[in-house]
Amino acid sequence: MTAVVLRRKALFLLVIPLVLSAASSSPWIAEAGEVCEGTAVIDAAASIATTDENFICAALDWDLSNPILVNALKAFSTIRLRLGGTKQDAVRYETRDPGQPPCITFVTNDSALFGVNEGCLPLSRWDQLNEFFQKTSAQVIFGLNALNGRVPMQDGSLGGPWNHEKQSP
């Protein structure tokens, strides 16, 4: 194992949340503007996750009829596209369930977590996406709504119980 000493301003910790354990074994998080020092132990022999040669991270514009986009994705042949991203916690997917509430599109709301109210992806858009995925041979991955049920805390973080019943899709 290799020990690494980390020294960064708290702004870095806000961008990439790091929680380090102090000698007392209680976790601590840096306050804004503080300089933190801690030790992280990295076991380079252990793997907690892997990606393969097909992993690509990119944001796509949703013009699914754009031939440049279609041909670019076809060129990757085994690309995996993740539906979700930052706003995945605000997405509800329309189904044919008659008990489902009406499918209302996203509405801008500056006081909402990511600047939009919860919205719905309608079945017609699902059909367009499925046609697009078939045309490009892209594999699809759905993001998990990890923030469902979480609320803003006084320190700016999000806390509270996770609502596991409202997941994508």
Secondary structure as UniProt FT lines:
FT   STRAND          2..9
FT   HELIX           10..15
FT   STRAND          20..21
FT   TURN            23..24
FT   STRAND          27..28
FT   TURN            32..33
FT   STRAND          35..42
FT   TURN            44..45
FT   TURN            53..54
FT   TURN            64..65
FT   HELIX           67..76
FT   STRAND          80..83
FT   HELIX           86..90
FT   STRAND          91..93
FT   TURN            98..99
FT   TURN            110..111
FT   TURN            113..114
FT   STRAND          119..121
FT   HELIX           123..136
FT   STRAND          139..142
FT   TURN            146..149
FT   STRAND          151..152
FT   TURN            154..155
FT   STRAND          158..159
FT   TURN            164..165
//
